[in-house]
C-alpha cells in the first residue's frame, strides 16, 4: 500500500510541475496563432488594395481563424502558415 501511495503522490507532483510548462507553450502558440491571423488579414488588405478584388475567405482559413480564437492552435497554425507561404507573405516570428 505504501508503494501505491508513493506512486500516486509522485504522479500528482509531476502533474503540478508540468502544468505551468504546458500552459506556457500553449500561451506562446496562442500568441503566434494570433500573429498569423493578423498577418493574414493584413495580406488580404494589401491584396484588396492592389485591385485584385474581394476574394472570399475559404472555409479552411475561416476554420483556422476560428481555431486560433478558440484555442485550437494545433490545427490552425499549419493551415495559416501554409496559406501565408502560398501568398508569399513572410511569417511572423515565433
C-alpha positions in Angstrom: 0.0 0.0 0.0 2.8 2.4 0.8 4.3 1.9 -2.7 1.0 2.7 -4.3 0.7 5.9 -2.2 4.2 7.0 -3.2 3.3 6.4 -6.9 0.1 8.5 -6.6 1.8 11.3 -4.8 4.7 11.3 -7.3 2.2 11.4 -10.2 0.3 14.3 -8.7 3.5 16.3 -8.1 4.7 15.6 -11.7 1.4 16.9 -13.0 1.6 20.0 -10.9 5.1 20.8 -12.2 4.2 20.0 -15.8 1.0 22.2 -16.0 2.8 25.6 -15.9 5.2 24.4 -18.6 2.4 23.2 -20.8 0.4 26.3 -20.3 3.4 28.5 -21.3 3.7 26.5 -24.5 0.0 27.0 -25.2 0.3 30.7 -24.5 3.2 31.0 -26.9 1.3 29.1 -29.5 -1.8 31.3 -28.9 0.3 34.4 -29.4 1.9 33.0 -32.6 -1.5 31.9 -33.9 -2.9 35.4 -33.3 0.1 36.9 -35.1 -0.6 34.6 -38.1 -4.2 35.7 -38.2 -3.2 39.4 -38.1 -0.6 38.8 -40.8 -3.1 37.0 -43.0 -5.7 39.8 -42.5 -3.1 42.4 -43.4 -2.1 40.5 -46.5 -5.8 40.4 -47.6 -6.0 44.1 -47.2 -2.9 44.5 -49.4 -4.4 42.2 -51.9 -7.7 44.1 -52.0 -5.8 47.4 -52.2 -4.0 46.2 -55.3 -7.3 45.9 -57.2 -7.4 42.1 -57.2 -10.9 42.2 -55.9 -12.7 41.0 -52.8 -11.7 37.3 -52.7 -13.9 35.2 -50.3 -12.1 33.6 -47.4 -12.0 29.8 -47.8 -13.7 27.6 -45.3 -10.3 26.2 -44.4 -9.0 29.6 -43.5 -12.2 30.5 -41.7 -11.9 27.4 -39.6 -8.2 28.1 -38.8 -9.0 31.7 -37.7 -11.8 30.4 -35.5 -9.4 27.7 -34.2 -7.0 30.4 -33.2 -9.7 32.3 -31.4 -10.9 29.2 -29.6 -7.5 27.9 -28.6 -7.2 25.1 -31.2 -3.7 26.2 -32.3 -2.6 22.7 -33.3 -5.0 22.6 -36.2 -4.9 26.3 -37.0 -1.2 27.1 -37.2 -0.2 24.8 -40.0 -3.1 25.9 -42.1 -2.4 29.6 -41.7 1.4 29.1 -42.2 0.7 27.2 -45.5 -1.7 29.9 -46.8 0.7 32.7 -46.0 3.6 30.8 -47.7 1.3 30.3 -50.7 0.7 34.1 -50.8 4.4 34.6 -50.5 3.9 36.5 -47.2 6.7 36.4 -44.6 5.6 34.5 -41.5 5.7 36.4 -38.2 8.5 35.4 -35.8 7.7 32.7 -33.4 
